[in-house]
Amino acid sequence: MEDPEGGAKPQFDGASAAGRKDGKKSRRRKGKRGGQSRSAAHPASHELSGNAGQSARPMEDAAGSPARKRKRRRRGGQGAAQDGSSHPQAMEQARAASNAARAEGEQTPSRRNRRKHRGKRGLQGRPLTAAKPSPPQQESRAEETVQRAESREAQNSANAGGRGRQDGHINSGYPGDRQAGEHAWPDELYAALDLGTNNCRLLIAQPTRPGQFRVVDAFSRIVRLGEGLAASGRLSDEAMERAIEALRICASKLRNREIRRMRLIATEACRQAVNGEEFLARVVAETGLALEIIDRETEARLAVSGCSSLVGRETRSVVLFDIGGGSSEIAVIRIGDNRYSRLANHITHWTSLPVGVVTLSERHGGRDVTPEAFEGMVREVGGMLEGFDCPEIEVAQTGDFHLIGTSGTVTTLAGVHLDLPRYDRRKVDGIWLSDDEVSAMQAKLLSWNFESRAANPCIGPDRADLVLAGCAILEAIRRRWPSPRMRVADRGLREGLLTDMMADDGVWRRNRNRRGQRAR
């Protein structure tokens, strides 16, 4: 190996100062080279650096700031280069000393080693600080968080595929289901339970886009809690047992998830029954679920909140109805030039009819329904609507008025109209039916006997004796508010409960801020 100060060599890149024509030295090798040979070979360099007659100090011992060190070294290198050509004898002595040191086994750092170790050093040649290892507790928590998120996502994917129902319907594709690239917030789960006269329904969801949510888990079962209520005024033991069995399943689902907020309600059957409060106390003792009995006005507002996304911007008037098992809620909505964020604030008139598919079918018979019996049910409901004091709605030809139906009756009509081999909520929710199509479907169902209705996959045996009573209530509403079209909503009180809770907590505003921060 030749001394870098001896002879002319090809010039290398700027990172290597070892083999330059001008004789510049590497900054690190200056301190390691013996100051004695430097002093003898290049006296001018010490004059330029201000260290005449002294050997070069190591980098760690040099006085002054790092910038001054570099400056002095650069000056020293220039002086050596200027003087090197006039001292060939000194250069030859330095070369011989270097060769001798190498022959004796003295290790001199090569250019390759310098480059390799240079990448491991920080500013001013100081070694980079090694990253501190994470404590075992933090690592275990991180792994646990990732595993929990993965398992939760897998569970969500499995549950999002379909919502099983014991009444013959298989629902899936709820509004607000997460789209590609959209983030949901798994730590903010909300739950809503609706124990009605005919069904027990549960939804667990998490907010996504503003005004929307993604269903994580769902449950629905026909329990017929109001069976025999109209005759006796009490909830029967068999009906209460069916309801408690369904509520146990709901309680298990709620215990298996971290719910931020929930609301559990009971409607008409518990409102009318003399033993309604006693039944709810039994529910608390056997399932741990505390249900509240809501009034009819609250029920009407929740139905409107659940269907708010189905009312278009061009709409100015809507009559929304929810045909339940023991009661039917009707809300008249008028939207002016300024639309509120909550559609329920536009309700001008509402009523709750003390009649539903269970109570009406028990009075008139739902198994074998003749056209005369059907017309009798329509007249009974029409008489109740006559007592509803509500201004008439002028139906314009621009399509700014329509009906919205949210109940098993209207979803069944839509499924039969589409001739679905299996009920599919994604194809039913939000569909438009013309006035002629609704009339044709009602006439078709009226022409079927009980067995034919039970065999239809969109009706099933549990609804076969209730669907015509629901059609009679629908017909009375259509006669009171004639409309060229009706929109079908497979949603109701649970969706209204979830929407109100999420809006009250402001989760959609927080989620919007999180997305903005994540996008930065």
KOLNU-197348 format. One record per residue (C-alpha): residue number from 1; residue in one letter; x, z, y. Coordinates in steps of 0.1 Angstrom, whole numbers. Layout:
// residues N
i aa east up north
NUM a X Z Y
...
//
This chain:
// residues 520
i aa east up north
1 m 0 0 0
2 e 14 -10 33
3 d 13 11 64
4 p -15 1 88
5 e 10 1 116
6 g 34 -24 101
7 g 31 -61 104
8 a 3 -84 113
9 k -28 -83 91
10 p -61 -101 92
11 q -86 -83 114
12 f -115 -65 97
13 d -149 -55 110
14 g -153 -30 138
15 a -160 -1 114
16 s -125 -2 100
17 a -97 6 123
18 a -70 6 96
19 g -59 -30 95
20 r -62 -44 130
21 k -36 -66 147
22 d -35 -43 177
23 g -25 -14 155
24 k -56 8 161
25 k -59 37 138
26 s -89 52 120
27 r -102 83 138
28 r -101 105 108
29 r -66 94 96
30 k -50 103 129
31 g -50 140 122
32 k -40 136 86
33 r -9 114 94
34 g 22 134 101
35 g 27 139 138
36 q 65 137 133
37 s 66 100 123
38 r 40 92 150
39 s 61 109 176
40 a 92 91 167
41 a 76 57 164
42 h 53 58 194
43 p 64 80 222
44 a 43 60 247
45 s 12 70 229
46 h 17 107 236
47 e 23 100 272
48 l -11 82 274
49 s -29 109 255
50 g -13 138 275
51 n 3 153 244
52 a 39 143 249
53 g 64 159 224
54 q 36 174 202
55 s 23 163 169
56 a -13 150 166
57 r -38 178 160
58 p -64 176 133
59 m -99 167 144
60 e -111 203 140
61 d -84 218 163
62 a -85 193 191
63 a -97 209 224
64 g -123 195 246
65 s -156 178 241
66 p -161 152 213
67 a -163 125 239
68 r -130 134 253
69 k -114 136 219
70 r -126 100 211
71 k -113 89 245
72 r -79 104 240
73 r -76 89 205
74 r -85 55 218
75 r -59 57 245
76 g -34 69 219
77 g -42 40 196
78 q -37 16 225
79 g -4 31 234
80 a 7 28 198
81 a -3 -8 197
82 q 15 -16 230
83 d 47 1 218
84 g 46 -9 182
85 s 60 -44 187
86 s 92 -30 204
87 h 101 -5 177
88 p 105 -24 145
89 q 129 1 131
90 a 105 30 136
91 m 77 10 120
92 e 99 3 91
93 q 107 40 87
94 a 70 49 89
95 r 62 23 62
96 a 89 37 39
97 a 77 72 44
98 s 41 61 35
99 n 53 44 4
100 a 73 74 -7
101 a 44 97 -2
102 r 22 75 -23
103 a 48 74 -50
104 e 50 111 -51
105 g 13 113 -58
106 e 1 123 -24
107 q -35 112 -21
108 t -43 92 10
109 p -80 84 16
110 s -87 47 11
111 r -109 25 32
112 r -135 24 5
113 n -137 62 3
114 r -139 65 40
115 r -168 41 41
116 k -185 59 12
117 h -182 94 28
118 r -190 81 63
119 g -226 76 52
120 k -229 112 43
121 r -218 124 77
122 g -238 130 108
123 l -229 129 145
124 q -193 137 153
125 g -183 135 116
126 r -202 166 106
127 p -217 166 72
128 l -255 162 71
129 t -275 194 64
130 a -289 192 29
131 a -327 194 27
132 k -340 227 17
133 p -357 227 -17
134 s -394 236 -16
135 p -402 270 -29
136 p -417 270 -64
137 q -450 284 -50
138 q -454 256 -26
139 e -446 230 -52
140 s -471 245 -76
141 r -498 245 -48
142 a -490 209 -40
143 e -493 199 -76
144 e -525 218 -80
145 t -540 202 -49
146 v -531 167 -61
147 q -546 174 -96
148 r -577 188 -81
149 a -581 158 -58
150 e -576 134 -88
151 s -600 152 -110
152 r -626 153 -82
153 e -622 116 -75
154 a -626 108 -112
155 q -657 130 -113
156 n -671 113 -82
157 s -665 79 -96
158 a -684 88 -128
159 n -713 103 -109
160 a -715 75 -84
161 g -724 50 -111
162 g -760 62 -115
163 r -783 90 -109
164 g -802 99 -140
165 r -838 110 -138
166 q -860 124 -164
167 d -890 106 -151
168 g -879 72 -163
169 h -860 61 -132
170 i -822 55 -130
171 n -811 55 -94
172 s -777 46 -80
173 g -761 32 -49
174 y -772 57 -23
175 p -769 48 14
176 g -736 58 27
177 d -717 54 -6
178 r -680 50 3
179 q -668 15 10
180 a -634 1 2
181 g -607 17 23
182 e -631 44 37
183 h -622 80 35
184 a -646 108 25
185 w -640 145 30
186 p -642 163 -3
187 d -639 197 13
188 e -672 193 31
189 l -699 192 4
190 y -736 197 13
191 a -765 203 -11
192 a -802 199 -7
193 l -829 209 -32
194 d -866 200 -30
195 l -890 218 -54
196 g -922 199 -50
197 t -956 199 -67
198 n -945 173 -92
199 n -906 170 -90
200 c -875 192 -88
201 r -848 172 -71
202 l -812 180 -61
203 l -786 161 -41
204 i -749 170 -35
205 a -732 148 -10
206 q -703 145 15
207 p -704 128 49
208 t -687 95 54
209 r -696 71 82
210 p -716 84 111
211 g -752 91 100
212 q -743 84 64
213 f -732 103 33
214 r -719 97 -2
215 v -737 112 -31
216 v -714 133 -54
217 d -740 146 -78
218 a -778 144 -82
219 f -806 157 -104
220 s -843 149 -107
221 r -869 160 -132
222 i -907 160 -133
223 v -918 196 -137
224 r -955 194 -126
225 l -954 228 -109
226 g -988 222 -94
227 e -1005 214 -127
228 g -1039 232 -127
229 l -1033 246 -92
230 a -1064 230 -76
231 a -1087 246 -102
232 s -1072 281 -105
233 g -1053 285 -72
234 r -1023 299 -92
235 l -991 285 -107
236 s -995 284 -145
237 d -969 301 -167
238 e -960 268 -184
239 a -955 251 -151
240 m -932 279 -138
241 e -912 278 -171
242 r -906 241 -166
243 a -896 245 -130
244 i -872 274 -138
245 e -856 254 -166
246 a -848 226 -141
247 l -836 251 -115
248 r -811 266 -140
249 i -795 231 -143
250 c -794 228 -105
251 a -778 263 -102
252 s -751 253 -127
253 k -743 222 -107
254 l -741 242 -75
255 r -718 268 -90
256 n -694 241 -103
257 r -687 228 -68
258 e -675 243 -35
259 i -705 238 -13
260 r -700 242 24
261 r -737 245 32
262 m -769 241 13
263 r -807 243 19
264 l -832 248 -9
265 i -869 243 -1
266 a -902 245 -18
267 t -933 226 -6
268 e -971 224 -12
269 a -974 240 -46
270 c -957 272 -35
271 r -976 270 -1
272 q -1010 269 -18
273 a -1005 292 -48
274 v -1014 328 -44
275 n -985 337 -67
276 g -960 314 -49
277 e -939 342 -34
278 e -939 360 -68
279 f -926 328 -85
280 l -898 324 -59
281 a -887 360 -65
282 r -885 352 -102
283 v -864 322 -94
284 v -839 343 -76
285 a -837 368 -104
286 e -833 342 -132
287 t -813 315 -114
288 g -798 330 -83
289 l -813 303 -61
290 a -831 315 -30
291 l -857 289 -20
292 e -876 289 13
293 i -912 276 17
294 i -913 252 46
295 d -944 244 66
296 r -961 210 67
297 e -947 200 101
298 t -911 206 89
299 e -918 186 58
300 a -930 156 79
301 r -900 158 102
302 l -876 159 72
303 a -892 129 57
304 v -887 110 90
305 s -850 122 92
306 g -844 109 57
307 c -856 74 65
308 s -842 70 100
309 s -816 43 90
310 l -845 20 78
311 v -860 17 113
312 g -845 -13 130
313 r -835 -15 167
314 e -863 -40 174
315 t -890 -17 161
316 r -912 0 187
317 s -939 17 165
318 v -938 30 129
319 v -962 49 107
320 l -942 67 80
321 f -959 84 51
322 d -947 105 22
323 i -971 106 -7
324 g -963 138 -26
325 g -977 156 -56
326 g -998 181 -37
327 s -999 168 -1
328 s -992 137 19
329 e -974 137 52
330 i -980 110 78
331 a -960 107 110
332 v -966 83 139
333 i -934 73 156
334 r -932 55 190
335 i -898 44 202
336 g -894 35 239
337 d -865 20 257
338 n -843 49 250
339 r -838 58 214
340 y -827 93 204
341 s -800 99 178
342 r -826 116 156
343 l -857 95 149
344 a -878 127 143
345 n -876 133 181
346 h -899 102 185
347 i -928 116 165
348 t -958 116 187
349 h -985 125 161
350 w -984 138 126
351 t -1007 152 99
352 s -1004 166 64
353 l -1033 157 41
354 p -1040 184 14
355 v -1040 158 -13
356 g -1013 142 -35
357 v -1010 123 -67
358 v -1013 154 -89
359 t -1044 169 -72
360 l -1062 136 -67
361 s -1057 125 -103
362 e -1069 159 -116
363 r -1101 156 -96
364 h -1109 119 -104
365 g -1089 113 -136
366 g -1057 94 -137
367 r -1056 82 -173
368 d -1085 58 -174
369 v -1092 46 -139
370 t -1120 20 -132
371 p -1123 0 -100
372 e -1152 23 -90
373 a -1132 54 -96
374 f -1103 39 -76
375 e -1126 31 -47
376 g -1139 67 -48
377 m -1104 81 -44
378 v -1097 57 -15
379 r -1129 69 3
380 e -1120 106 -2
381 v -1086 101 14
382 g -1100 79 41
383 g -1124 106 51
384 m -1095 130 56
385 l -1077 104 78
386 e -1108 102 100
387 g -1101 137 112
388 f -1066 127 123
389 d -1068 123 161
390 c -1043 96 168
391 p -1044 67 193
392 e -1047 32 178
393 i -1016 12 175
394 e -1017 -24 187
395 v -1000 -46 162
396 a -981 -74 179
397 q -970 -106 162
398 t -933 -99 171
399 g -929 -76 142
400 d -922 -45 163
401 f -946 -24 141
402 h -946 -17 104
403 l -952 9 77
404 i -925 29 59
405 g -935 45 25
406 t -913 71 9
407 s -926 83 -25
408 g -927 74 -61
409 t -958 54 -56
410 v -942 28 -33
411 t -910 26 -52
412 t -930 20 -84
413 l -949 -8 -67
414 a -916 -24 -56
415 g -901 -21 -91
416 v -931 -38 -106
417 h -931 -64 -80
418 l -895 -73 -87
419 d -902 -72 -124
420 l -871 -50 -131
421 p -862 -44 -167
422 r -849 -10 -156
423 y -855 8 -123
424 d -826 2 -100
425 r -826 21 -67
426 r -801 -4 -51
427 k -827 -32 -54
428 v -857 -11 -43
429 d -845 10 -14
430 g -851 -9 19
431 i -870 -38 4
432 w -898 -54 24
433 l -933 -60 9
434 s -959 -81 27
435 d -995 -70 29
436 d -1006 -96 3
437 e -978 -85 -21
438 v -989 -48 -20
439 s -1025 -58 -26
440 a -1015 -79 -56
441 m -994 -51 -71
442 q -1022 -26 -68
443 a -1047 -50 -84
444 k -1022 -56 -112
445 l -1017 -19 -119
446 l -1055 -13 -118
447 s -1060 -40 -145
448 w -1036 -23 -169
449 n -1047 5 -192
450 f -1027 37 -196
451 e -1006 24 -225
452 s -996 -7 -205
453 r -986 14 -175
454 a -966 38 -196
455 a -947 9 -213
456 n -935 -5 -180
457 p -899 6 -174
458 c -905 13 -137
459 i -934 36 -144
460 g -929 54 -177
461 p -952 78 -195
462 d -947 106 -170
463 r -961 86 -141
464 a -987 65 -159
465 d -1015 89 -150
466 l -1004 94 -114
467 v -995 60 -101
468 l -1031 48 -94
469 a -1039 80 -75
470 g -1009 73 -53
471 c -1021 37 -49
472 a -1054 50 -37
473 i -1037 72 -10
474 l -1016 41 0
475 e -1047 20 3
476 a -1064 44 26
477 i -1034 45 49
478 r -1032 7 49
479 r -1069 5 59
480 r -1063 30 88
481 w -1031 12 101
482 p -1032 -24 91
483 s -997 -39 91
484 p -984 -73 80
485 r -955 -56 61
486 m -943 -24 46
487 r -908 -12 40
488 v -900 8 8
489 a -877 39 10
490 d -863 55 -21
491 r -854 86 -2
492 g -872 116 12
493 l -868 153 20
494 r -834 158 4
495 e -819 131 25
496 g -835 145 55
497 l -821 180 48
498 l -786 166 43
499 t -788 145 75
500 d -799 174 96
501 m -773 198 82
502 m -745 173 87
503 a -756 165 122
504 d -760 202 131
505 d -724 209 119
506 g -710 179 137
507 v -691 167 107
508 w -694 130 116
509 r -678 137 150
510 r -649 155 132
511 n -645 128 106
512 r -644 101 134
513 n -616 121 151
514 r -597 124 118
515 r -599 86 112
516 g -585 81 147
517 q -556 104 141
518 r -549 89 108
519 a -548 54 123
520 r -521 63 147
//
